[in-house]
Each structure stands twice: as structure tokens, then as C-alpha cells.
Amino acid sequence: MNQLYPMKFKPVFKDKIWGGMKIKTILGMNYSPLPNCGEVWVLSGIEGNTSEVANGFLKGNELNELI
């Protein structure tokens, strides 16, 4: 039987014209292959931008599937 565990989610990075390097330099998040990043959605259930589980037996499932 699979047990619940602390799930980690893949963030959704947004390339914006006002984006820069602060998400990488201050938060230490890698948003490649984007040249710069203006927003990061750490957890999102918005259609087309849904967060995905990054670890464990639920890896690859989207947040909306878990709900």
C-alpha cells in the first residue's frame, strides 16, 4: 500500500518582458531553458499551468488530479 509523503512540486516559470535573474540569484531556482524569468508559480491549479508532482509514487501527476 502506498502511503502519503511530503510531495514536492515542479514550479511553473513565466518568461516576462520585465523578467531578470533575481529568481535564480536570490531564490536559487533554475528556470532554464528560459533566458530570464519574471514570475514563478510555486503551486498552481490554473488550467494549462498546473503544478506537477516531482517525487515519489505520485510523480508526474498534476495537482488537479490529486484533488
CHARMM-style PDB file with segment names, atoms N, HN, CA, C and O in Angstrom:
ATOM      1  N   MET     1       0.836  -1.186   0.000  1.00  0.00      PROA
ATOM      2  CA  MET     1       0.000   0.000   0.000  1.00  0.00      PROA
ATOM      3  C   MET     1       0.881   1.249   0.000  1.00  0.00      PROA
ATOM      4  O   MET     1       1.832   1.335   0.777  1.00  0.00      PROA
ATOM      5  N   ASN     2       0.579   2.191  -0.843  1.00  0.00      PROA
ATOM      6  HN  ASN     2      -0.194   2.121  -1.474  1.00  0.00      PROA
ATOM      7  CA  ASN     2       1.325   3.444  -0.901  1.00  0.00      PROA
ATOM      8  C   ASN     2       0.838   4.381   0.195  1.00  0.00      PROA
ATOM      9  O   ASN     2      -0.363   4.512   0.433  1.00  0.00      PROA
ATOM     10  N   GLN     3       1.782   5.025   0.853  1.00  0.00      PROA
ATOM     11  HN  GLN     3       2.757   4.918   0.660  1.00  0.00      PROA
ATOM     12  CA  GLN     3       1.444   5.952   1.919  1.00  0.00      PROA
ATOM     13  C   GLN     3       1.697   7.379   1.458  1.00  0.00      PROA
ATOM     14  O   GLN     3       2.517   7.626   0.574  1.00  0.00      PROA
ATOM     15  N   LEU     4       0.979   8.314   2.073  1.00  0.00      PROA
ATOM     16  HN  LEU     4       0.312   8.113   2.791  1.00  0.00      PROA
ATOM     17  CA  LEU     4       1.223   9.719   1.765  1.00  0.00      PROA
ATOM     18  C   LEU     4       2.610  10.120   2.252  1.00  0.00      PROA
ATOM     19  O   LEU     4       3.143   9.528   3.191  1.00  0.00      PROA
ATOM     20  N   TYR     5       3.172  11.098   1.627  1.00  0.00      PROA
ATOM     21  HN  TYR     5       2.739  11.579   0.864  1.00  0.00      PROA
ATOM     22  CA  TYR     5       4.524  11.553   1.923  1.00  0.00      PROA
ATOM     23  C   TYR     5       4.609  13.037   1.582  1.00  0.00      PROA
ATOM     24  O   TYR     5       3.715  13.560   0.916  1.00  0.00      PROA
ATOM     25  N   PRO     6       5.664  13.732   2.025  1.00  0.00      PROA
ATOM     26  CA  PRO     6       5.810  15.150   1.638  1.00  0.00      PROA
ATOM     27  C   PRO     6       6.053  15.261   0.136  1.00  0.00      PROA
ATOM     28  O   PRO     6       7.097  14.845  -0.366  1.00  0.00      PROA
ATOM     29  N   MET     7       5.092  15.819  -0.563  1.00  0.00      PROA
ATOM     30  HN  MET     7       4.245  16.157  -0.154  1.00  0.00      PROA
ATOM     31  CA  MET     7       5.210  15.958  -2.015  1.00  0.00      PROA
ATOM     32  C   MET     7       5.931  17.252  -2.378  1.00  0.00      PROA
ATOM     33  O   MET     7       5.714  18.301  -1.772  1.00  0.00      PROA
ATOM     34  N   LYS     8       6.779  17.149  -3.368  1.00  0.00      PROA
ATOM     35  HN  LYS     8       6.955  16.297  -3.861  1.00  0.00      PROA
ATOM     36  CA  LYS     8       7.434  18.319  -3.939  1.00  0.00      PROA
ATOM     37  C   LYS     8       6.820  18.547  -5.312  1.00  0.00      PROA
ATOM     38  O   LYS     8       6.498  17.598  -6.028  1.00  0.00      PROA
ATOM     39  N   PHE     9       6.661  19.812  -5.669  1.00  0.00      PROA
ATOM     40  HN  PHE     9       6.923  20.583  -5.087  1.00  0.00      PROA
ATOM     41  CA  PHE     9       6.054  20.147  -6.948  1.00  0.00      PROA
ATOM     42  C   PHE     9       7.041  20.898  -7.828  1.00  0.00      PROA
ATOM     43  O   PHE     9       7.874  21.665  -7.343  1.00  0.00      PROA
ATOM     44  N   LYS    10       6.932  20.663  -9.131  1.00  0.00      PROA
ATOM     45  HN  LYS    10       6.256  20.040  -9.525  1.00  0.00      PROA
ATOM     46  CA  LYS    10       7.735  21.412 -10.095  1.00  0.00      PROA
ATOM     47  C   LYS    10       7.111  22.799 -10.234  1.00  0.00      PROA
ATOM     48  O   LYS    10       5.918  22.903 -10.517  1.00  0.00      PROA
ATOM     49  N   PRO    11       7.881  23.855 -10.044  1.00  0.00      PROA
ATOM     50  CA  PRO    11       7.328  25.201 -10.218  1.00  0.00      PROA
ATOM     51  C   PRO    11       7.076  25.510 -11.696  1.00  0.00      PROA
ATOM     52  O   PRO    11       7.685  24.914 -12.583  1.00  0.00      PROA
ATOM     53  N   VAL    12       6.176  26.442 -11.933  1.00  0.00      PROA
ATOM     54  HN  VAL    12       5.681  26.926 -11.212  1.00  0.00      PROA
ATOM     55  CA  VAL    12       5.867  26.894 -13.294  1.00  0.00      PROA
ATOM     56  C   VAL    12       6.529  28.258 -13.470  1.00  0.00      PROA
ATOM     57  O   VAL    12       6.150  29.226 -12.810  1.00  0.00      PROA
ATOM     58  N   PHE    13       7.513  28.334 -14.356  1.00  0.00      PROA
ATOM     59  HN  PHE    13       7.820  27.548 -14.893  1.00  0.00      PROA
ATOM     60  CA  PHE    13       8.247  29.579 -14.591  1.00  0.00      PROA
ATOM     61  C   PHE    13       7.624  30.330 -15.754  1.00  0.00      PROA
ATOM     62  O   PHE    13       7.221  29.731 -16.751  1.00  0.00      PROA
ATOM     63  N   LYS    14       7.549  31.655 -15.616  1.00  0.00      PROA
ATOM     64  HN  LYS    14       7.877  32.141 -14.806  1.00  0.00      PROA
ATOM     65  CA  LYS    14       6.940  32.504 -16.627  1.00  0.00      PROA
ATOM     66  C   LYS    14       7.969  33.480 -17.186  1.00  0.00      PROA
ATOM     67  O   LYS    14       8.584  34.252 -16.451  1.00  0.00      PROA
ATOM     68  N   ASP    15       8.140  33.426 -18.502  1.00  0.00      PROA
ATOM     69  HN  ASP    15       7.641  32.798 -19.099  1.00  0.00      PROA
ATOM     70  CA  ASP    15       9.021  34.357 -19.198  1.00  0.00      PROA
ATOM     71  C   ASP    15       8.244  35.652 -19.435  1.00  0.00      PROA
ATOM     72  O   ASP    15       7.246  35.657 -20.155  1.00  0.00      PROA
ATOM     73  N   LYS    16       8.693  36.725 -18.841  1.00  0.00      PROA
ATOM     74  HN  LYS    16       9.504  36.721 -18.255  1.00  0.00      PROA
ATOM     75  CA  LYS    16       8.024  38.028 -18.967  1.00  0.00      PROA
ATOM     76  C   LYS    16       9.037  39.054 -19.462  1.00  0.00      PROA
ATOM     77  O   LYS    16      10.239  38.907 -19.241  1.00  0.00      PROA
ATOM     78  N   ILE    17       8.545  40.089 -20.130  1.00  0.00      PROA
ATOM     79  HN  ILE    17       7.569  40.208 -20.310  1.00  0.00      PROA
ATOM     80  CA  ILE    17       9.462  41.102 -20.669  1.00  0.00      PROA
ATOM     81  C   ILE    17      10.198  41.828 -19.548  1.00  0.00      PROA
ATOM     82  O   ILE    17      11.287  42.355 -19.776  1.00  0.00      PROA
ATOM     83  N   TRP    18       9.633  41.868 -18.351  1.00  0.00      PROA
ATOM     84  HN  TRP    18       8.748  41.440 -18.166  1.00  0.00      PROA
ATOM     85  CA  TRP    18      10.299  42.543 -17.232  1.00  0.00      PROA
ATOM     86  C   TRP    18      11.162  41.562 -16.421  1.00  0.00      PROA
ATOM     87  O   TRP    18      11.736  41.932 -15.398  1.00  0.00      PROA
ATOM     88  N   GLY    19      11.246  40.314 -16.888  1.00  0.00      PROA
ATOM     89  HN  GLY    19      10.779  40.013 -17.720  1.00  0.00      PROA
ATOM     90  CA  GLY    19      11.995  39.303 -16.158  1.00  0.00      PROA
ATOM     91  C   GLY    19      13.479  39.600 -16.099  1.00  0.00      PROA
ATOM     92  O   GLY    19      14.010  40.392 -16.878  1.00  0.00      PROA
ATOM     93  N   GLY    20      14.121  38.957 -15.175  1.00  0.00      PROA
ATOM     94  HN  GLY    20      13.690  38.314 -14.543  1.00  0.00      PROA
ATOM     95  CA  GLY    20      15.547  39.141 -14.992  1.00  0.00      PROA
ATOM     96  C   GLY    20      16.171  37.897 -14.389  1.00  0.00      PROA
ATOM     97  O   GLY    20      15.755  36.777 -14.689  1.00  0.00      PROA
ATOM     98  N   MET    21      17.163  38.092 -13.544  1.00  0.00      PROA
ATOM     99  HN  MET    21      17.501  39.001 -13.300  1.00  0.00      PROA
ATOM    100  CA  MET    21      17.931  36.990 -12.967  1.00  0.00      PROA
ATOM    101  C   MET    21      17.659  36.768 -11.479  1.00  0.00      PROA
ATOM    102  O   MET    21      18.213  35.835 -10.896  1.00  0.00      PROA
ATOM    103  N   LYS    22      16.817  37.601 -10.845  1.00  0.00      PROA
ATOM    104  HN  LYS    22      16.368  38.358 -11.318  1.00  0.00      PROA
ATOM    105  CA  LYS    22      16.659  37.531  -9.385  1.00  0.00      PROA
ATOM    106  C   LYS    22      16.064  36.216  -8.898  1.00  0.00      PROA
ATOM    107  O   LYS    22      16.407  35.763  -7.806  1.00  0.00      PROA
ATOM    108  N   ILE    23      15.197  35.599  -9.664  1.00  0.00      PROA
ATOM    109  HN  ILE    23      14.918  35.967 -10.551  1.00  0.00      PROA
ATOM    110  CA  ILE    23      14.642  34.314  -9.237  1.00  0.00      PROA
ATOM    111  C   ILE    23      15.754  33.275  -9.148  1.00  0.00      PROA
ATOM    112  O   ILE    23      15.724  32.401  -8.283  1.00  0.00      PROA
ATOM    113  N   LYS    24      16.729  33.370 -10.037  1.00  0.00      PROA
ATOM    114  HN  LYS    24      16.753  34.080 -10.740  1.00  0.00      PROA
ATOM    115  CA  LYS    24      17.872  32.459  -9.997  1.00  0.00      PROA
ATOM    116  C   LYS    24      18.857  32.856  -8.910  1.00  0.00      PROA
ATOM    117  O   LYS    24      19.302  32.006  -8.139  1.00  0.00      PROA
ATOM    118  N   THR    25      19.206  34.147  -8.839  1.00  0.00      PROA
ATOM    119  HN  THR    25      18.844  34.837  -9.466  1.00  0.00      PROA
ATOM    120  CA  THR    25      20.261  34.559  -7.912  1.00  0.00      PROA
ATOM    121  C   THR    25      19.786  34.650  -6.464  1.00  0.00      PROA
ATOM    122  O   THR    25      20.533  34.295  -5.552  1.00  0.00      PROA
ATOM    123  N   ILE    26      18.575  35.113  -6.238  1.00  0.00      PROA
ATOM    124  HN  ILE    26      17.968  35.402  -6.978  1.00  0.00      PROA
ATOM    125  CA  ILE    26      18.094  35.273  -4.861  1.00  0.00      PROA
ATOM    126  C   ILE    26      17.410  34.009  -4.347  1.00  0.00      PROA
ATOM    127  O   ILE    26      17.669  33.577  -3.223  1.00  0.00      PROA
ATOM    128  N   LEU    27      16.535  33.411  -5.165  1.00  0.00      PROA
ATOM    129  HN  LEU    27      16.324  33.761  -6.078  1.00  0.00      PROA
ATOM    130  CA  LEU    27      15.798  32.226  -4.729  1.00  0.00      PROA
ATOM    131  C   LEU    27      16.509  30.918  -5.053  1.00  0.00      PROA
ATOM    132  O   LEU    27      16.151  29.868  -4.519  1.00  0.00      PROA
ATOM    133  N   GLY    28      17.518  30.976  -5.929  1.00  0.00      PROA
ATOM    134  HN  GLY    28      17.809  31.829  -6.363  1.00  0.00      PROA
ATOM    135  CA  GLY    28      18.281  29.780  -6.282  1.00  0.00      PROA
ATOM    136  C   GLY    28      17.505  28.783  -7.135  1.00  0.00      PROA
ATOM    137  O   GLY    28      17.789  27.586  -7.102  1.00  0.00      PROA
ATOM    138  N   MET    29      16.530  29.267  -7.896  1.00  0.00      PROA
ATOM    139  HN  MET    29      16.299  30.240  -7.922  1.00  0.00      PROA
ATOM    140  CA  MET    29      15.722  28.389  -8.744  1.00  0.00      PROA
ATOM    141  C   MET    29      16.227  28.430 -10.178  1.00  0.00      PROA
ATOM    142  O   MET    29      16.513  29.499 -10.718  1.00  0.00      PROA
ATOM    143  N   ASN    30      16.334  27.259 -10.787  1.00  0.00      PROA
ATOM    144  HN  ASN    30      16.102  26.390 -10.348  1.00  0.00      PROA
ATOM    145  CA  ASN    30      16.817  27.154 -12.156  1.00  0.00      PROA
ATOM    146  C   ASN    30      15.627  27.135 -13.105  1.00  0.00      PROA
ATOM    147  O   ASN    30      14.841  26.188 -13.088  1.00  0.00      PROA
ATOM    148  N   TYR    31      15.485  28.154 -13.923  1.00  0.00      PROA
ATOM    149  HN  TYR    31      16.124  28.924 -13.936  1.00  0.00      PROA
ATOM    150  CA  TYR    31      14.346  28.269 -14.831  1.00  0.00      PROA
ATOM    151  C   TYR    31      14.729  28.019 -16.291  1.00  0.00      PROA
ATOM    152  O   TYR    31      13.982  28.387 -17.197  1.00  0.00      PROA
ATOM    153  N   SER    32      15.886  27.399 -16.523  1.00  0.00      PROA
ATOM    154  HN  SER    32      16.493  27.100 -15.786  1.00  0.00      PROA
ATOM    155  CA  SER    32      16.288  27.116 -17.904  1.00  0.00      PROA
ATOM    156  C   SER    32      15.263  26.183 -18.537  1.00  0.00      PROA
ATOM    157  O   SER    32      14.702  25.343 -17.832  1.00  0.00      PROA
ATOM    158  N   PRO    33      15.001  26.290 -19.803  1.00  0.00      PROA
ATOM    159  CA  PRO    33      15.759  26.963 -20.842  1.00  0.00      PROA
ATOM    160  C   PRO    33      15.343  28.419 -21.084  1.00  0.00      PROA
ATOM    161  O   PRO    33      15.791  29.021 -22.060  1.00  0.00      PROA
ATOM    162  N   LEU    34      14.496  29.003 -20.221  1.00  0.00      PROA
ATOM    163  HN  LEU    34      14.132  28.515 -19.429  1.00  0.00      PROA
ATOM    164  CA  LEU    34      14.112  30.407 -20.411  1.00  0.00      PROA
ATOM    165  C   LEU    34      15.326  31.315 -20.275  1.00  0.00      PROA
ATOM    166  O   LEU    34      16.185  31.048 -19.435  1.00  0.00      PROA
ATOM    167  N   PRO    35      15.431  32.369 -21.062  1.00  0.00      PROA
ATOM    168  CA  PRO    35      16.558  33.301 -20.949  1.00  0.00      PROA
ATOM    169  C   PRO    35      16.480  34.151 -19.677  1.00  0.00      PROA
ATOM    170  O   PRO    35      17.508  34.515 -19.106  1.00  0.00      PROA
ATOM    171  N   ASN    36      15.267  34.460 -19.241  1.00  0.00      PROA
ATOM    172  HN  ASN    36      14.432  34.164 -19.705  1.00  0.00      PROA
ATOM    173  CA  ASN    36      15.062  35.155 -17.973  1.00  0.00      PROA
ATOM    174  C   ASN    36      13.677  34.779 -17.469  1.00  0.00      PROA
ATOM    175  O   ASN    36      12.909  34.127 -18.176  1.00  0.00      PROA
ATOM    176  N   CYS    37      13.360  35.188 -16.254  1.00  0.00      PROA
ATOM    177  HN  CYS    37      13.983  35.718 -15.680  1.00  0.00      PROA
ATOM    178  CA  CYS    37      12.099  34.774 -15.658  1.00  0.00      PROA
ATOM    179  C   CYS    37      11.504  35.939 -14.880  1.00  0.00      PROA
ATOM    180  O   CYS    37      12.177  36.547 -14.048  1.00  0.00      PROA
ATOM    181  N   GLY    38      10.235  36.249 -15.156  1.00  0.00      PROA
ATOM    182  HN  GLY    38       9.688  35.755 -15.832  1.00  0.00      PROA
ATOM    183  CA  GLY    38       9.567  37.356 -14.481  1.00  0.00      PROA
ATOM    184  C   GLY    38       8.640  36.908 -13.372  1.00  0.00      PROA
ATOM    185  O   GLY    38       8.302  37.703 -12.495  1.00  0.00      PROA
ATOM    186  N   GLU    39       8.222  35.651 -13.391  1.00  0.00      PROA
ATOM    187  HN  GLU    39       8.497  35.006 -14.104  1.00  0.00      PROA
ATOM    188  CA  GLU    39       7.323  35.104 -12.381  1.00  0.00      PROA
ATOM    189  C   GLU    39       7.616  33.631 -12.182  1.00  0.00      PROA
ATOM    190  O   GLU    39       8.059  32.938 -13.098  1.00  0.00      PROA
ATOM    191  N   VAL    40       7.361  33.162 -10.963  1.00  0.00      PROA
ATOM    192  HN  VAL    40       7.001  33.725 -10.219  1.00  0.00      PROA
ATOM    193  CA  VAL    40       7.387  31.729 -10.695  1.00  0.00      PROA
ATOM    194  C   VAL    40       6.130  31.392  -9.908  1.00  0.00      PROA
ATOM    195  O   VAL    40       5.853  31.987  -8.867  1.00  0.00      PROA
ATOM    196  N   TRP    41       5.379  30.433 -10.423  1.00  0.00      PROA
ATOM    197  HN  TRP    41       5.605  29.950 -11.269  1.00  0.00      PROA
ATOM    198  CA  TRP    41       4.191  29.947  -9.732  1.00  0.00      PROA
ATOM    199  C   TRP    41       4.610  28.671  -9.011  1.00  0.00      PROA
ATOM    200  O   TRP    41       4.757  27.620  -9.635  1.00  0.00      PROA
ATOM    201  N   VAL    42       4.800  28.762  -7.710  1.00  0.00      PROA
ATOM    202  HN  VAL    42       4.680  29.615  -7.203  1.00  0.00      PROA
ATOM    203  CA  VAL    42       5.315  27.637  -6.936  1.00  0.00      PROA
ATOM    204  C   VAL    42       4.285  26.517  -6.848  1.00  0.00      PROA
ATOM    205  O   VAL    42       4.647  25.340  -6.856  1.00  0.00      PROA
ATOM    206  N   LEU    43       3.015  26.870  -6.766  1.00  0.00      PROA
ATOM    207  HN  LEU    43       2.721  27.826  -6.760  1.00  0.00      PROA
ATOM    208  CA  LEU    43       1.940  25.887  -6.747  1.00  0.00      PROA
ATOM    209  C   LEU    43       0.756  26.472  -7.491  1.00  0.00      PROA
ATOM    210  O   LEU    43       0.249  27.533  -7.126  1.00  0.00      PROA
ATOM    211  N   SER    44       0.313  25.782  -8.534  1.00  0.00      PROA
ATOM    212  HN  SER    44       0.724  24.920  -8.830  1.00  0.00      PROA
ATOM    213  CA  SER    44      -0.747  26.325  -9.379  1.00  0.00      PROA
ATOM    214  C   SER    44      -1.713  25.232  -9.818  1.00  0.00      PROA
ATOM    215  O   SER    44      -1.312  24.122 -10.168  1.00  0.00      PROA
ATOM    216  N   GLY    45      -3.001  25.577  -9.789  1.00  0.00      PROA
ATOM    217  HN  GLY    45      -3.328  26.478  -9.504  1.00  0.00      PROA
ATOM    218  CA  GLY    45      -4.035  24.699 -10.309  1.00  0.00      PROA
ATOM    219  C   GLY    45      -4.714  25.299 -11.522  1.00  0.00      PROA
ATOM    220  O   GLY    45      -5.767  24.824 -11.949  1.00  0.00      PROA
ATOM    221  N   ILE    46      -4.113  26.347 -12.085  1.00  0.00      PROA
ATOM    222  HN  ILE    46      -3.258  26.733 -11.738  1.00  0.00      PROA
ATOM    223  CA  ILE    46      -4.666  27.018 -13.254  1.00  0.00      PROA
ATOM    224  C   ILE    46      -4.502  26.127 -14.486  1.00  0.00      PROA
ATOM    225  O   ILE    46      -3.403  25.647 -14.765  1.00  0.00      PROA
ATOM    226  N   GLU    47      -5.588  25.907 -15.217  1.00  0.00      PROA
ATOM    227  HN  GLU    47      -6.481  26.297 -14.990  1.00  0.00      PROA
ATOM    228  CA  GLU    47      -5.547  25.053 -16.400  1.00  0.00      PROA
ATOM    229  C   GLU    47      -4.476  25.527 -17.374  1.00  0.00      PROA
ATOM    230  O   GLU    47      -4.392  26.714 -17.691  1.00  0.00      PROA
ATOM    231  N   GLY    48      -3.674  24.605 -17.836  1.00  0.00      PROA
ATOM    232  HN  GLY    48      -3.742  23.641 -17.579  1.00  0.00      PROA
ATOM    233  CA  GLY    48      -2.577  24.923 -18.752  1.00  0.00      PROA
ATOM    234  C   GLY    48      -1.294  25.305 -18.028  1.00  0.00      PROA
ATOM    235  O   GLY    48      -0.238  25.400 -18.653  1.00  0.00      PROA
ATOM    236  N   ASN    49      -1.370  25.522 -16.735  1.00  0.00      PROA
ATOM    237  HN  ASN    49      -2.228  25.444 -16.227  1.00  0.00      PROA
ATOM    238  CA  ASN    49      -0.207  25.886 -15.912  1.00  0.00      PROA
ATOM    239  C   ASN    49      -0.246  25.141 -14.580  1.00  0.00      PROA
ATOM    240  O   ASN    49       0.149  25.682 -13.547  1.00  0.00      PROA
ATOM    241  N   THR    50      -0.716  23.917 -14.609  1.00  0.00      PROA
ATOM    242  HN  THR    50      -1.037  23.477 -15.448  1.00  0.00      PROA
ATOM    243  CA  THR    50      -0.898  23.145 -13.386  1.00  0.00      PROA
ATOM    244  C   THR    50       0.429  22.582 -12.893  1.00  0.00      PROA
ATOM    245  O   THR    50       1.224  22.068 -13.680  1.00  0.00      PROA
ATOM    246  N   SER    51       0.660  22.681 -11.595  1.00  0.00      PROA
ATOM    247  HN  SER    51       0.014  23.099 -10.956  1.00  0.00      PROA
ATOM    248  CA  SER    51       1.870  22.126 -10.985  1.00  0.00      PROA
ATOM    249  C   SER    51       1.845  20.604 -11.056  1.00  0.00      PROA
ATOM    250  O   SER    51       0.791  19.970 -11.000  1.00  0.00      PROA
ATOM    251  N   GLU    52       3.043  20.044 -11.183  1.00  0.00      PROA
ATOM    252  HN  GLU    52       3.899  20.559 -11.229  1.00  0.00      PROA
ATOM    253  CA  GLU    52       3.211  18.598 -11.315  1.00  0.00      PROA
ATOM    254  C   GLU    52       4.057  18.076 -10.164  1.00  0.00      PROA
ATOM    255  O   GLU    52       5.036  18.709  -9.769  1.00  0.00      PROA
ATOM    256  N   VAL    53       3.679  16.920  -9.627  1.00  0.00      PROA
ATOM    257  HN  VAL    53       2.884  16.406  -9.948  1.00  0.00      PROA
ATOM    258  CA  VAL    53       4.440  16.299  -8.535  1.00  0.00      PROA
ATOM    259  C   VAL    53       5.810  15.889  -9.078  1.00  0.00      PROA
ATOM    260  O   VAL    53       5.914  15.325 -10.167  1.00  0.00      PROA
ATOM    261  N   ALA    54       6.859  16.182  -8.303  1.00  0.00      PROA
ATOM    262  HN  ALA    54       6.775  16.641  -7.418  1.00  0.00      PROA
ATOM    263  CA  ALA    54       8.230  15.932  -8.751  1.00  0.00      PROA
ATOM    264  C   ALA    54       8.870  14.716  -8.081  1.00  0.00      PROA
ATOM    265  O   ALA    54       9.987  14.344  -8.440  1.00  0.00      PROA
ATOM    266  N   ASN    55       8.187  14.084  -7.110  1.00  0.00      PROA
ATOM    267  HN  ASN    55       7.279  14.386  -6.819  1.00  0.00      PROA
ATOM    268  CA  ASN    55       8.827  12.980  -6.390  1.00  0.00      PROA
ATOM    269  C   ASN    55       7.818  11.908  -5.983  1.00  0.00      PROA
ATOM    270  O   ASN    55       6.607  12.127  -6.012  1.00  0.00      PROA
ATOM    271  N   GLY    56       8.347  10.747  -5.604  1.00  0.00      PROA
ATOM    272  HN  GLY    56       9.331  10.569  -5.581  1.00  0.00      PROA
ATOM    273  CA  GLY    56       7.532   9.670  -5.061  1.00  0.00      PROA
ATOM    274  C   GLY    56       6.650   8.957  -6.080  1.00  0.00      PROA
ATOM    275  O   GLY    56       6.767   9.161  -7.288  1.00  0.00      PROA
ATOM    276  N   PHE    57       5.761   8.112  -5.551  1.00  0.00      PROA
ATOM    277  HN  PHE    57       5.666   7.946  -4.569  1.00  0.00      PROA
ATOM    278  CA  PHE    57       4.925   7.301  -6.440  1.00  0.00      PROA
ATOM    279  C   PHE    57       3.878   8.115  -7.188  1.00  0.00      PROA
ATOM    280  O   PHE    57       3.285   7.615  -8.144  1.00  0.00      PROA
ATOM    281  N   LEU    58       3.637   9.345  -6.779  1.00  0.00      PROA
ATOM    282  HN  LEU    58       4.118   9.751  -6.002  1.00  0.00      PROA
ATOM    283  CA  LEU    58       2.701  10.220  -7.492  1.00  0.00      PROA
ATOM    284  C   LEU    58       3.395  11.133  -8.515  1.00  0.00      PROA
ATOM    285  O   LEU    58       2.759  11.993  -9.123  1.00  0.00      PROA
ATOM    286  N   LYS    59       4.699  10.933  -8.693  1.00  0.00      PROA
ATOM    287  HN  LYS    59       5.216  10.234  -8.199  1.00  0.00      PROA
ATOM    288  CA  LYS    59       5.476  11.750  -9.639  1.00  0.00      PROA
ATOM    289  C   LYS    59       4.817  11.751 -11.015  1.00  0.00      PROA
ATOM    290  O   LYS    59       4.425  10.710 -11.541  1.00  0.00      PROA
ATOM    291  N   GLY    60       4.708  12.950 -11.577  1.00  0.00      PROA
ATOM    292  HN  GLY    60       5.026  13.796 -11.149  1.00  0.00      PROA
ATOM    293  CA  GLY    60       4.111  13.102 -12.901  1.00  0.00      PROA
ATOM    294  C   GLY    60       2.636  13.449 -12.863  1.00  0.00      PROA
ATOM    295  O   GLY    60       2.081  13.901 -13.864  1.00  0.00      PROA
ATOM    296  N   ASN    61       1.990  13.245 -11.721  1.00  0.00      PROA
ATOM    297  HN  ASN    61       2.441  12.878 -10.907  1.00  0.00      PROA
ATOM    298  CA  ASN    61       0.572  13.619 -11.600  1.00  0.00      PROA
ATOM    299  C   ASN    61       0.452  15.116 -11.372  1.00  0.00      PROA
ATOM    300  O   ASN    61       1.291  15.723 -10.707  1.00  0.00      PROA
ATOM    301  N   GLU    62      -0.598  15.704 -11.928  1.00  0.00      PROA
ATOM    302  HN  GLU    62      -1.280  15.211 -12.468  1.00  0.00      PROA
ATOM    303  CA  GLU    62      -0.837  17.137 -11.751  1.00  0.00      PROA
ATOM    304  C   GLU    62      -1.653  17.372 -10.478  1.00  0.00      PROA
ATOM    305  O   GLU    62      -2.370  16.492 -10.003  1.00  0.00      PROA
ATOM    306  N   LEU    63      -1.523  18.575  -9.951  1.00  0.00      PROA
ATOM    307  HN  LEU    63      -0.941  19.290 -10.337  1.00  0.00      PROA
ATOM    308  CA  LEU    63      -2.223  18.959  -8.731  1.00  0.00      PROA
ATOM    309  C   LEU    63      -3.721  18.704  -8.853  1.00  0.00      PROA
ATOM    310  O   LEU    63      -4.340  18.217  -7.906  1.00  0.00      PROA
ATOM    311  N   ASN    64      -4.306  19.021  -9.989  1.00  0.00      PROA
ATOM    312  HN  ASN    64      -3.803  19.416 -10.757  1.00  0.00      PROA
ATOM    313  CA  ASN    64      -5.744  18.835 -10.186  1.00  0.00      PROA
ATOM    314  C   ASN    64      -6.139  17.349 -10.112  1.00  0.00      PROA
ATOM    315  O   ASN    64      -7.249  17.025  -9.691  1.00  0.00      PROA
ATOM    316  N   GLU    65      -5.250  16.470 -10.512  1.00  0.00      PROA
ATOM    317  HN  GLU    65      -4.348  16.734 -10.854  1.00  0.00      PROA
ATOM    318  CA  GLU    65      -5.524  15.044 -10.413  1.00  0.00      PROA
ATOM    319  C   GLU    65      -5.537  14.590  -8.953  1.00  0.00      PROA
ATOM    320  O   GLU    65      -6.308  13.706  -8.580  1.00  0.00      PROA
ATOM    321  N   LEU    66      -4.695  15.186  -8.143  1.00  0.00      PROA
ATOM    322  HN  LEU    66      -4.068  15.904  -8.446  1.00  0.00      PROA
ATOM    323  CA  LEU    66      -4.620  14.813  -6.731  1.00  0.00      PROA
ATOM    324  C   LEU    66      -5.863  15.280  -5.969  1.00  0.00      PROA
ATOM    325  O   LEU    66      -6.341  14.607  -5.056  1.00  0.00      PROA
ATOM    326  N   ILE    67      -6.371  16.440  -6.366  1.00  0.00      PROA
ATOM    327  HN  ILE    67      -5.983  16.987  -7.108  1.00  0.00      PROA
ATOM    328  CA  ILE    67      -7.548  16.982  -5.695  1.00  0.00      PROA
ATOM    329  C   ILE    67      -8.741  16.124  -6.043  1.00  0.00      PROA
ATOM    330  OT1 ILE    67      -9.851  16.395  -5.586  1.00  0.00      PROA
TER     331      ILE     67
END
